[in-house]
Amino acid sequence: MRQLFRRALALSAAVTLSGGVLAACGSSDDTGGNGSDGGPIELTIGTFTEFGYEDLLEEYQRLNPNIKIKHNKTGQGGPYHQQLFTKLGAGSGLEDVVAIEEGHLSDVMAKASLFNNLLEIGPKDVTADRWLDWKSQQATTKDGKLIGYGTDIGPLAMCYRKDLFEAAGLPSDPEGVKPLFETWDSYFAAGDQFIAKSDAAWYDANAQIFNAMHNQLPVGFFDTSDQLVIETNADIKANWDKVTAASGRGQSAGLVAFSNEWNSGFKSGAFATKTCPSWMLGVIKNQAGPENKGKWAVTDAFPGGGGNWGGSFLAVPTQSKHPQEAAKLAAWLTAPEQQIKAFGKTGNFPSQKAAQTAPELLEKTDDYFGVKAGELFAKQAAKVGQAQYKGPGDGRIQENVTSPALQSVEQGTSPADAWAQVVDGATKIAK
């Protein structure tokens, strides 16, 4: 998920389905046995925000009448992961299947002994090579344990308001805007042109831009030895300087992502561009509303070429009383045909290779944006060569340190003072 801004609202249907159905990947009727009392086996699954699983869980129970599933869904990812780690520490209370957002995965990997190795308890035909290499590598421990089955990824594109671009004298068609979004320098330069002729802001929030830029870096807050490198990684500070300079020139709307003001900003035209991982399309449609259909557009251009923002995993804690049945459920939910169905409901882009090349995905269209959304984001996903390593505390640094500090710059704090707060806050989390 990367980051915890992912899927933070109930999303409306993201695409129009077309084409056939993939052949089943992983049997759904091989869950044998019953509960200790002879009745159905009861499984619990914990997720946050929107995974698009409601209909899929009903389908799984129809296919497996000996399984009864209880779905515990938390509205926001932050509180969800706080509860997850509390239950891990207590040794009780966790669901049989738990979702883990990529920003918190490193903290889970540090507690790998509390999770089952899916290579041992999962269906034998479900192997790590079904996923993009970097996706499965993220959930594989140094000694080879696979802790989680990958759900989605968040390939990045750029969304923008065509009507606001036209009013400011900028090109507005998806091909014409590509030079504006070629690099971050061209993006911020276009922002200066835009705000000179518009009352709207260029982008929604400093943190949203910074997070996208940060996820493109080969090395993030931590190196692969889990050493905090925020002070020595010059690329992080360079991104910080570019974003805060742009907001100092008036490009940021200064909104807090997923706040009421941010939500209404999509409808009112408070900002002209939005960094768009695939799941963001549903957010925009839900918040901008049907009256703005045709005003929002998406292009397969993105500054710096592309990147990934978001994505989660399904894991089976050792607390589970039914680990094999739980692993079969997780394997089924993350199989290609189910990932494609979830994309159709929420815009969560598949992480399995077979799903990304399936006609059922590539032919999916999004009438709101007027594009083949599956094809566009498949193209963007191909640009992600290797996901950035996330060290322990990475998600907390983003949520609790960099994002609030960037917001404080929008409210008047000097970039230098805010950066000092970032370094101090990250250092405390990394200890």
Secondary structure, DSSP 4 states (H G I P E B T S, - for coil): --STTTT-SPPPP--B--S--PPPSS-SS------TTSSPEEEEEEEES--S-HHHHHHHHHH-TTEEEEEEEES-HHHHHHHHHHHHHHT----SEEEEEHHHHHHHHTTGGGB--HHHHS-TT--GGGB-HHHHHHTB-TTS-B-EEEEEEEEEEEEEEHHHHHHTT---STTTTGGGGSSHHHHHHHHHHHHTS-SSBSBS-HHHHHHHHHHTSSS-SB-TT--B-TTT-HHHHHHHHHHHHHHHTT-B--PPTTSHHHHHHHHHT-BSEEEEETTHHHHHHHHH-GGGTTTEEEES--TTS--EEEEEEEE-BTT-S-HHHHHHHHHHHTSHHHHHHHHHHH--EE-BHHHHT-HHHHT-BBTTTTB-HHHHHHHHHTT--SPPP--TTHHHHIIIIIHHHHHHHHTT--HHHHHHHHHHHHHHHH-
